[in-house]
Amino acid sequence: MKQIDEHKQEIAAAEAGTPDAVEAFRIKYLGTKGLVKAIMGEMKNVPNEQKKEFGQVLNEFKQFTEAKYELLKESVAASGGSSAIDIDWSLPGDPVPVGSRHPLSIVRNQVLSIFKRLGFAVAEGPEIEDDWHNFGAMNLPEDHPARDMQDTFYINQNPAWLLRTHTSSVQARVMETQKPPIRVICPGRVYRNETISARAHCFFHQVEGLYIDENVSFADLKQTLYFFVQEMFGKDTRVRFRPSYFPFTEPSAEMDISCLICGGSGCNVCKHTGWVEILGSGMVHPKVLENFGIDSNKYTGFAFGMGLERICQLKYRVNDLRLYSQNDIRFLQQFTGAV
Ligand SMILES: [Zn+2]
C-alpha cells in the first residue's frame, strides 16, 4: 500500500512533451510488463481477509494511471505533437521563395539614383492627360506634323482626354506649379498607337529630365548626360551628339553612346556603326517657358528623354519588346540576381 502511494506521486508528477514520451509512459505503467500489471500480480500474496480492500486500492490505482495517460495524450495532441524542447535549432530554415525585380524597374531605379545624386527630384503625373499638357504646352499645336509621330489612344467619353505619349506632360505640370530653379526627373509609362512587334509596342516607359535656372547652357546639358552615361554604362563609354529636331527644344540633339556589345568596332546591335542612340535632348524652347509664365530672357533650361526599354535592351541584351509585358517567368527569373 505504501509502495502504491509512492508510485501515485511519481505518476502525478510525470510529464510527456512528445508522442514518444507518452508511449514510454504507457509501456512503463500500463504495458503487459508494466507496473500496474506487476502490482496486480502481488494479489496472490495478499491474505484472504485483506483481498477485498487491496483489490479496491489496486483498481483505483489502475484508473488513476489510465486517467493520467489520457491526459498526457490529449495535451500532446493539442500542442501539435511536438514541444519546443524537441526542435533542433541547428537545422537550416525552410527556404522562403523570393521573386525578382522586373528588369525595367531595375533600370529605372539605376537611372533615378544617378540623377538624384545630381540634385534632381522625382516628379510623377497622370497617364490620362488632356491635349494641352501632352501636346499644346509642348509647342505641338493641333495641326503640327510632329503629332503624326505620336498617335495615341483617346478616351471615348471625352475626346479631349488621351493617354500621354511622353512624360513631357509631367514636365508641363511641374512648370505649371513650380517656380525656377526646377530640377526634376520624370519616370513613367507612356502610350502610342503602334502595331505590336519585337521593335514597337502600344506602351513603353520613359524617363525625362528637366533643368531650368539662370545661366543653364548646352555645356551643362552635355556634362550632365556624359556623367549619367559614365555612371550607367561604365567609364569607357563615349558619347556623341547629333543635331535633331523636337518642337519643344531648340537646339535639339540625339545622343549616341559607343556600342556596349562590340566596343565600337561594329556589330548587329549597332548596325555596324559602332554607335547606338539612347536619348533625345535639347535646350527648352523659349515658347514652352513662356507657356508657363517663365521669363525666357532670364531663365534657360535643358530637357532630355530616354526609353527604359532601350537602356534595358543594351544592358541586358533583351531583343524583343514584347518580353517585358508577357509575364513569362522564364524571362523574369533571369533577373533574380540583379538589383
Ligand atoms: Zn556594336
Boltz pocket constraint, residues with backbone or C-beta under 6 A from the ligand:
constraints:
  - pocket:
      binder: B
      contacts: [[A, 259], [A, 260], [A, 261], [A, 262], [A, 263], [A, 264], [A, 265], [A, 266], [A, 267], [A, 268], [A, 269], [A, 270], [A, 271], [A, 272], [A, 274], [A, 275]]
      max_distance: 6.0
